[in-house]
């Protein structure tokens, strides 16, 4: 039996959906969410992982291009990149609900989808462990699987707490520079309020770049001054540069990381998705940060 607290939370989710629909379309009422949506389009790799972890994957009919785990998800029709969706592509699969991660779009596409009368539930995102737990709970509630969502949230929460405890016990923390791109010699790095900074902290490291939030192009001088001990990058990112090319960059070569050849590439969704596998990603990154063994594989 659903508890009053969970009923209230579900109503809040549906209210958020209604507000979003009205905001985009100017309607005076929102579409009615089916009691048991069975044709769901999921937008956001971490949400897809959660749906599979909850055992509700049979209700999915399509996914966005960031939804690459588990491998079975790749067999679903791809409706496009989370921030560059085509409303025609999303609507062509005839969904009865869209489960989307906060920040999906562009806004024009979201508006067209809303005007088509498709219920849209937006799941909040964040940069810390609590945001992952709440994301799992909200997804479970959106699917009408509150108990399963709570059970998964508790399991993942315990794993994250263990990772946080291990990170707190590290006295001499290594500085990590997350590079989103080095293409063309330009260094695009992660500042605060990013998933990259969050996973570095959870792994027991310290984000080398300070003074700005989000992802920003940084100067050679700023990188040299930051003196990172390790370079972290996405193995599955859009930047085609090799690790050798990264280490050969003049600014990187002048840092402790460059001199020691310490660069690690990890799967982007694994380290930045902030889903059920995040604690595992933190452990693997931490093993590399504080050892001289080869980079972890996924």
PyMOL commands that set and color helices and strands:
alter all, ss='L'
color gray80, all
select helices_A, chain A and resi 4-25+45-53+57-59+71-75+87-91+107-115+129-142+146-168+183-185+195-202+220-226+243-248+250-253+256-260+268-272+278-289
alter helices_A, ss='H'
color red, helices_A
select strands_A, chain A and resi 40-43+60-63+77-78+97-101+120-123+175-181+187-190+206-207+215-218+230-234+263-266
alter strands_A, ss='S'
color yellow, strands_A
deselect
rebuild
show_as cartoon
